[in-house]
Amino acid sequence: FTVLKSDVEQTALLKRTQQPPQMKVFELTVNVTQSIVKPGNTKPAPIVTPARGASVSILKGSQVVDQGTTDARGRYAAKLPAGTYAIKVTAPGGYAGNAAAVLQQTDATVNVELEQRTKPTPRDVSGRR
């Protein structure tokens, strides 16, 4: 014989077995470089290098949705839902840079070249300030 469940029981069972729709996420890769001029160079040709250990913040509007530091290759990756994001990067020595990214149908890569925004303060090697 067949046991028929009430409408309330059937609805509750259906709600428990249905999975919420999966939000599609995309990978945003941020490649960070910085230009460094070697002291004593007579021709100050900058050397572009990966910015290891730079701080990366990814914002949606004014809210930070992801943050971390770049790896040895100057890269940082985050998995994010579709949307428009602002990227802010800072590194020791007064370096900073910004970028924007739009994630829609596929993963994205953004390149950020840091500029020296503030001059580093010289330190007295004797320990005095």
Secondary structure, DSSP 4 states (H G I P E B T S, - for coil): --PPPPHHHHHHHHHHHPPPPPPPEEEEEEEEEEEEPPTT-SS---EEEE-TT-EEEEEETTEEEEEEE--TTSEEEEEEESEEEEEEEEETTTEEEEEEEEESSS-EEEEEEEEE-SPPPP--TTS--
